[in-house]
Amino acid sequence: MDMLIRPRRLRSSENLRKMVRETRIDRSSLIYPLFVMDGKDKKEEITSLPGQYRFSVDRVDEIALKVLDAGVKSILLFGIPEHKDEVGSEAYSDEGIVQRAIRYIKEKYPELYIISDVCMCEYTSHGHCGVLCSKDHSVDNDESLKLLAKTALSHVNAGADMVAPSDMMDGRVGAIRKILDDNDHSMTPIMSYAVKFASAFYGPFREAAGSAPAFGDRKGYQMDYHNRREAIKEALLDVNEGADILMVKPAMSYLDLVREVKDLTDIPMATYSVSGEYAMVKAAAANNWIDEERVVCEMAASAFRAGADLYISYYAIELAKYIREGKIG
């Protein structure tokens, strides 16, 4: 029998195609990014991310209920403080915006799994992901580790279920693992932004979080997008330092590395469909150039097909609906 004929038969029946589908997606694998801000009774649409908002803590109920009603159980929490300074002190304050939001959400929605982003860029007056050297204004890696670890501990003490360092300082996973272990949080997992590229796809996020660098760029600590071997090296280093989940970011243009890192490691794999990906789809859909729903489903399926176990997306709520309706998954 000519084996090339048989796959054509599978395409003749939608039910059969779903039965033999290789890549399957579950709502429990989706993570929704959520921005919280200082102030009261605030909900601000993010201009470059249509349909996405910044919420003050007292308005978080609206989005928390929407996420849970969709069947999404996990959020990735980002904070936007009113006060910023050279050392990002609001990042590790017990009364910081993220810490207050974690306590509020955990009290009202204990079933919601909170992953907190650990970085300094939203909190520093200069917008870099760590503290600066006094001489040349480069980022001081080792001094930054102390504050990043302190930030992670403050998030977990407030009730975060997982921490996700996104700063790309060398050694930060090990520093965070040590401080958590030393403070009776050895069971708290770390999702490392292990392979995070210096990407133009982050533009809308920097508006959302108010985190654009005041000078220079982040190429000194984020990765060169030309480099494959360096990406693998960074991922393996984070595994050795105690990361429980690895992430490749962005998603769409880096799925080759999602697959390669997945094949070389034995821990769960995440990828982040970042703000620029979302904004491009929204812009094209607004002009009727693409079918938004189908494109969103294809993008998600491609990430899981590449090897992702977890998918962080501004479309997480919509994707949960598409899964429920049998349009994907």
DAFEN-V282981 format. One record per pair of residues at least 12 apart in sequence whose ideal C-beta (glycine too) atoms are under 7 Angstrom apart, sorted by the first residue. I is the first residue (numbers start at 0). J is the second residue. D is the distance in whole Angstrom. If there is no record, write none. Layout:
# DAFEN-V282981
I_J_D, I_J_D
This chain:
# DAFEN-V282981
22_300_6, 22_303_5, 22_304_4, 23_328_6, 24_299_6, 24_300_7, 24_303_5, 24_322_6, 24_327_6, 24_328_4, 25_328_7, 26_70_4, 26_71_6, 26_319_5, 26_322_5, 27_72_6, 28_308_6, 28_309_5, 28_310_6, 29_71_5, 29_310_6, 29_312_7, 29_315_4, 29_318_6, 29_319_6, 30_73_5, 30_74_7, 30_75_5, 30_114_7, 30_309_6, 30_310_7, 30_311_4, 30_315_6, 31_66_5, 31_71_5, 31_74_5, 31_315_4, 31_316_6, 32_75_5, 32_77_7, 32_311_6, 32_313_6, 33_62_6, 33_74_5, 33_75_7, 33_76_5, 33_77_7, 34_53_4, 34_54_7, 34_77_5, 34_79_6, 34_207_6, 34_208_7, 35_54_6, 35_56_6, 35_59_6, 35_76_7, 35_78_6, 35_96_6, 35_97_7, 35_100_4, 36_53_5, 36_54_7, 36_55_6, 36_79_4, 36_96_7, 37_80_6, 37_81_4, 37_96_5, 38_55_5, 39_55_6, 39_57_6, 40_55_6, 40_57_6, 40_58_6, 41_54_7, 41_55_4, 41_58_6, 42_54_6, 42_58_5, 45_206_6, 45_207_5, 46_206_7, 47_203_4, 47_206_5, 47_278_6, 48_203_5, 48_207_6, 48_274_6, 48_277_6, 48_278_6, 48_313_6, 49_281_5, 51_313_6, 53_79_6, 53_207_7, 56_99_6, 56_100_5, 56_103_5, 59_100_6, 59_103_6, 59_104_6, 60_107_7, 63_104_6, 63_108_5, 63_111_6, 65_316_6, 66_316_6, 67_108_7, 67_110_7, 67_111_6, 69_316_4, 69_319_4, 69_320_6, 70_319_5, 70_323_7, 71_315_5, 71_316_6, 71_319_5, 72_110_7, 72_111_7, 72_112_5, 73_112_4, 73_114_6, 74_111_6, 74_113_6, 74_114_7, 75_114_5, 75_116_6, 75_163_7, 75_311_6, 76_97_6, 76_100_6, 76_101_7, 76_113_6, 76_114_7, 76_115_5, 76_116_6, 77_116_5, 77_121_7, 77_208_6, 78_95_7, 78_96_4, 78_97_4, 78_100_7, 78_121_6, 79_96_7, 79_121_6, 79_208_6, 79_209_6, 80_95_7, 80_96_5, 80_121_7, 80_122_6, 83_122_6, 83_123_6, 83_124_5, 84_124_6, 85_123_7, 85_124_6, 85_125_7, 86_130_5, 86_146_7, 87_119_4, 87_122_3, 87_123_4, 87_146_7, 89_122_5, 90_119_6, 90_122_4, 90_146_7, 90_150_5, 91_146_6, 91_149_4, 91_150_4, 91_153_5, 93_153_6, 97_115_6, 97_154_6, 98_153_6, 98_154_7, 98_157_4, 101_113_6, 101_115_7, 101_154_6, 101_157_4, 101_158_5, 101_159_5, 102_157_5, 102_158_6, 105_158_4, 112_160_5, 113_158_7, 113_159_5, 113_160_5, 114_160_7, 114_161_4, 114_163_5, 114_190_6, 115_154_4, 115_159_4, 115_162_5, 115_163_7, 116_163_5, 116_165_5, 117_147_6, 117_150_5, 117_151_5, 117_154_7, 117_162_5, 117_163_6, 117_164_4, 117_165_7, 118_165_5, 118_166_5, 119_143_7, 119_146_7, 119_166_6, 120_210_4, 121_208_5, 121_209_7, 121_210_5, 125_212_7, 125_213_5, 125_214_7, 126_210_6, 126_211_6, 126_212_4, 126_213_5, 127_212_6, 128_166_4, 128_167_7, 128_217_7, 128_220_7, 129_143_3, 129_166_6, 129_168_6, 130_142_5, 130_143_5, 130_146_6, 137_219_6, 138_219_6, 138_220_6, 140_168_5, 140_169_6, 143_166_7, 143_168_5, 144_168_6, 144_170_6, 144_171_6, 144_174_4, 147_164_6, 147_166_6, 147_168_6, 147_171_5, 147_174_7, 147_175_7, 148_174_4, 148_175_5, 148_178_4, 151_164_7, 151_175_4, 151_178_7, 151_179_7, 152_178_5, 152_179_6, 152_182_6, 155_179_6, 155_184_5, 155_187_5, 161_187_7, 161_188_5, 161_190_6, 162_175_6, 162_187_7, 162_189_6, 163_190_4, 163_192_7, 164_189_7, 164_191_6, 164_192_6, 165_192_4, 165_195_7, 167_192_7, 167_195_5, 167_220_5, 167_221_5, 168_220_6, 172_189_6, 172_191_5, 172_237_5, 172_240_4, 172_241_6, 172_242_5, 173_240_4, 173_241_6, 175_189_6, 176_189_6, 176_240_6, 176_241_4, 188_243_4, 188_244_7, 189_241_6, 189_242_5, 189_243_5, 190_243_7, 190_244_4, 190_246_6, 190_269_6, 191_237_4, 191_242_4, 191_245_6, 191_246_6, 192_246_5, 192_248_6, 193_233_6, 193_234_4, 193_237_4, 193_242_6, 193_245_4, 193_246_6, 194_222_7, 194_230_4, 194_233_6, 194_234_6, 194_247_4, 194_256_6, 194_260_6, 195_221_6, 195_222_6, 195_248_5, 196_221_6, 196_222_5, 196_224_5, 196_249_7, 196_253_7, 197_216_7, 197_217_6, 197_218_5, 197_221_4, 197_222_6, 197_223_7, 197_224_7, 198_224_6, 198_249_5, 199_275_7, 200_249_5, 200_273_5, 200_275_3, 200_276_6, 201_273_6, 201_274_6, 201_275_6, 202_274_7, 202_275_6, 203_274_4, 203_275_6, 203_278_5, 204_273_7, 204_274_4, 207_274_7, 227_256_7, 230_256_5, 231_259_6, 231_260_6, 231_263_6, 234_260_5, 234_264_6, 238_264_6, 238_266_6, 243_266_6, 244_266_6, 244_267_5, 244_269_6, 244_309_7, 245_260_6, 245_264_6, 245_266_6, 245_268_6, 245_269_7, 246_269_4, 246_270_6, 246_271_6, 247_260_6, 247_270_5, 248_270_7, 248_271_4, 248_273_6, 249_271_6, 249_273_4, 249_276_6, 250_270_4, 250_271_6, 250_272_4, 250_273_7, 250_276_7, 250_302_5, 251_272_7, 251_276_5, 251_298_6, 254_301_6, 254_302_7, 254_305_4, 257_270_5, 257_302_7, 257_305_4, 257_306_5, 257_307_6, 258_305_5, 258_306_5, 261_306_3, 267_308_4, 267_309_6, 268_306_5, 268_307_5, 268_308_5, 269_307_6, 269_308_7, 269_309_4, 269_311_6, 270_302_5, 270_307_5, 270_310_6, 271_311_4, 272_298_6, 272_302_7, 272_310_7, 272_311_7, 272_312_4, 277_313_4, 277_314_7, 280_294_6, 280_295_7, 292_321_7, 295_314_5, 295_317_6, 295_318_7, 296_321_6, 296_326_6, 296_327_4, 299_312_7, 299_318_6, 299_327_6, 300_327_6
